Amino acid sequence: MRTLLRRRTAIGDLTDDQRRITWQAASLLLDYPDDDLVSRLDLVHRGSDALPSVLAEPLRRTVAELASAPLSELQAEYVETFDRRRQHALFLTYFTHGDTRRRGMALLRFAEAYAASGYVLTAAELPDHLCVVLEYGATVDAAVAHRLLCDHRAGLEVLRRALVGEGARWAGALEAVCATLPALAGDEAAAVEALIAAGPPEEEVGLTPYGTPGFDVGPAVPAPAAPVDLPMPGLRRG
């Protein structure tokens, strides 16, 4: 784990490291449950000791939920929760663009942001998947990830409300992520209500009432000579 940074962020009293730990933990919890699940749950529980209760408690609730069911049941429930319900998508651009052609440009913004840090995704990963964004923020560039998450704050809130409202096992992870971000602004609150009412767009016409996120990756950071693989989770085991 990186040396603990004591510099305060603009969000409450969170340190940069507390936000990074929360993002890494949520990324591990929201990933598809597999044979490594037990070790991931142990890692998250240990890492939560460094967090304030507003972040630690929802993460630990998710740990407890995932530890209480057999793997096969969790896998089936994960697919039912995230792959078959429009308001449960883990792909951030889906909330603003659905499956329309404009989503491709939104995905490119994520890819460009990662490339500016020298990070190249594997062919199997889409850049707007929440787990990818969170782990990128936890281990590569927290400031860029924060801007990406804030640009898609309305979609994250729709996802959080949907999971909490249905009592989904993964709701606590979304609660923790949202607790690391600024509160919804007026336009974002309106966007949430519009998304809940209408769902993600299905056509090019009348795409979104609140526009496309205006994320700018800013000046490119010189990339290293070779692509950098995303580091392994940085939470301390003991």
C-alpha positions in Angstrom: 0.0 0.0 0.0 1.2 3.5 -0.7 2.3 5.7 2.2 -0.8 7.1 3.8 -1.4 10.6 2.5 -2.6 13.1 5.1 -3.7 15.8 2.7 -7.4 16.3 3.0 -9.6 16.1 0.0 -12.5 18.5 -0.9 -15.0 15.9 0.2 -15.6 16.0 4.0 -12.6 14.7 6.0 -11.5 11.9 3.6 -7.9 11.5 2.9 -6.7 10.5 -0.6 -5.8 7.1 0.6 -9.2 6.5 2.2 -10.9 7.3 -1.1 -8.5 5.0 -3.0 -9.0 2.1 -0.5 -12.8 2.6 -0.8 -12.6 2.5 -4.6 -10.4 -0.6 -4.7 -12.6 -2.4 -2.2 -15.8 -1.6 -4.1 -14.1 -2.7 -7.4 -13.3 -6.1 -5.8 -16.8 -6.5 -4.4 -18.6 -5.5 -7.6 -16.5 -7.9 -9.8 -18.1 -11.2 -10.9 -17.9 -13.7 -8.0 -15.4 -16.4 -8.7 -13.1 -18.9 -6.9 -11.0 -15.9 -5.5 -14.1 -14.4 -3.8 -13.1 -15.5 -0.3 -9.7 -13.9 -0.5 -11.2 -10.7 -1.9 -13.7 -10.5 0.9 -10.9 -11.0 3.5 -8.9 -8.2 1.8 -11.8 -5.8 1.8 -12.6 -6.5 5.4 -9.1 -5.8 6.5 -8.8 -2.7 4.3 -12.0 -1.3 5.8 -10.3 -0.9 9.1 -8.6 2.2 7.7 -11.9 3.8 6.7 -14.4 6.0 8.6 -17.7 4.3 9.4 -19.6 6.0 6.5 -17.4 4.1 4.1 -16.5 1.0 6.2 -20.0 0.0 7.2 -21.6 -0.3 3.8 -18.5 -2.2 2.5 -18.7 -4.6 5.4 -22.4 -5.2 4.8 -21.6 -6.2 1.2 -18.8 -8.5 2.5 -21.3 -10.2 4.9 -23.9 -10.5 2.1 -21.4 -12.2 -0.2 -20.0 -14.4 2.5 -23.5 -15.7 3.4 -24.3 -17.6 0.1 -22.7 -20.4 -1.9 -20.7 -19.3 -5.0 -23.1 -20.8 -7.5 -25.9 -18.8 -6.0 -23.9 -15.6 -6.0 -23.0 -16.1 -9.7 -26.5 -16.6 -10.8 -27.7 -13.6 -8.7 -24.9 -11.4 -10.1 -26.0 -12.1 -13.7 -29.6 -11.5 -12.8 -28.8 -8.3 -11.0 -26.3 -6.6 -13.4 -26.8 -8.2 -16.8 -30.5 -8.3 -17.2 -31.8 -5.0 -15.7 -31.3 -1.7 -17.5 -31.0 0.4 -14.3 -28.5 -2.0 -12.8 -25.8 -1.6 -15.5 -22.2 -1.4 -14.4 -21.3 0.5 -17.6 -21.4 4.2 -16.8 -22.0 5.4 -20.3 -25.0 3.2 -20.7 -27.1 5.4 -18.4 -26.5 8.5 -20.6 -26.3 6.8 -24.0 -27.9 3.4 -23.8 -26.9 1.3 -26.8 -26.9 4.3 -29.2 -24.1 5.2 -31.5 -23.1 8.2 -29.4 -22.0 5.8 -26.7 -18.9 5.1 -28.8 -17.6 8.6 -28.4 -18.3 8.5 -24.7 -16.3 5.3 -24.4 -13.5 6.9 -26.3 -13.2 9.6 -23.6 -12.5 7.0 -21.0 -10.0 5.2 -23.2 -8.2 8.5 -23.9 -8.1 9.3 -20.2 -6.4 6.0 -19.5 -4.0 6.3 -22.4 -2.8 9.7 -21.1 -1.7 7.8 -17.9 0.0 5.1 -20.0 -2.6 2.5 -19.1 -3.9 0.3 -21.9 -7.0 -1.9 -21.3 -7.1 -5.5 -22.3 -9.3 -6.4 -25.2 -11.8 -8.0 -22.8 -12.5 -4.8 -20.8 -14.7 -1.9 -21.7 -13.3 1.4 -20.3 -16.5 2.6 -18.7 -17.1 -0.5 -16.5 -17.4 0.7 -13.0 -14.9 -1.8 -11.6 -12.3 -0.7 -14.2 -12.8 3.0 -13.4 -12.6 2.4 -9.6 -9.4 0.3 -9.8 -7.8 2.7 -12.2 -8.6 5.5 -9.7 -7.3 3.4 -6.8 -4.0 2.4 -8.4 -3.2 4.8 -11.2 -4.8 8.3 -11.2 -7.3 9.2 -8.5 -7.9 12.7 -9.9 -8.8 11.5 -13.4 -11.1 8.7 -12.1 -12.8 11.2 -9.8 -13.6 13.4 -12.7 -14.9 10.5 -14.7 -17.1 9.3 -11.9 -18.4 12.9 -11.3 -19.3 13.2 -15.0 -21.5 10.1 -14.6 -22.8 11.0 -11.1 -26.4 10.8 -12.2 -26.0 7.2 -13.5 -24.2 6.1 -10.4 -27.1 7.5 -8.3 -29.6 5.6 -10.4 -27.7 2.4 -9.9 -27.3 3.0 -6.1 -31.0 3.7 -5.7 -32.0 0.6 -7.7 -29.7 -1.7 -5.7 -30.7 -0.2 -2.4 -34.4 -0.3 -3.2 -34.3 -4.0 -4.2 -32.1 -5.0 -1.3 -29.4 -6.3 -3.6 -26.3 -7.8 -2.0 -24.0 -5.3 -3.7 -25.9 -2.2 -2.6 -23.4 -1.3 0.1 -20.5 -1.1 -2.4 -22.4 1.5 -4.4 -23.3 3.4 -1.2 -19.6 3.6 -0.3 -18.6 4.8 -3.8 -21.2 7.5 -3.8 -20.1 8.6 -0.4 -16.7 9.5 -1.8 -18.2 11.8 -4.4 -19.8 15.3 -4.1 -23.6 15.5 -3.5 -25.8 15.7 -6.5 -26.2 19.2 -8.0 -29.5 20.5 -9.2 -29.1 19.5 -12.8 -27.8 16.1 -11.7 -30.8 15.5 -9.4 -33.1 16.3 -12.3 -31.1 13.9 -14.5 -31.5 11.1 -12.0 -35.3 11.5 -11.9 -35.4 11.6 -15.7 -33.3 8.4 -15.9 -35.5 6.6 -13.3 -38.6 7.6 -15.2 -37.5 6.9 -18.8 -34.5 4.6 -18.4 -31.4 4.8 -20.6 -32.0 6.0 -24.2 -32.8 3.5 -26.9 -32.6 5.8 -30.0 -30.5 8.7 -31.3 -33.4 11.1 -31.3 -34.1 12.8 -27.9 -31.0 11.2 -26.5 -30.7 12.8 -23.1 -32.3 15.8 -21.6 -29.2 16.8 -19.7 -26.5 16.4 -22.4 -23.3 14.5 -22.8 -20.8 14.6 -19.9 -18.1 17.2 -20.8 -15.1 15.4 -19.5 -11.8 16.7 -20.7 -8.7 14.6 -20.0 -6.6 17.7 -19.8 -2.9 17.7 -20.8 -1.5 14.3 -21.5 1.0 12.9 -19.0 4.0 11.6 -20.8 3.5 7.8 -21.2 6.2 5.4 -20.2 8.1 3.5 -22.9 5.8 0.5 -22.6 2.1 0.2 -21.6 1.5 -0.2 -17.9 -0.7 -3.1 -16.7 -3.1 -2.2 -14.0 -1.4 -3.0 -10.7 -2.7 -5.7 -8.4 -5.1 -4.6 -5.6 -3.2 -2.5 -3.1 -5.1 -3.2 0.1 -2.9 -4.5 2.9 -3.5 -8.1 3.9 -2.4 -7.8 7.5 
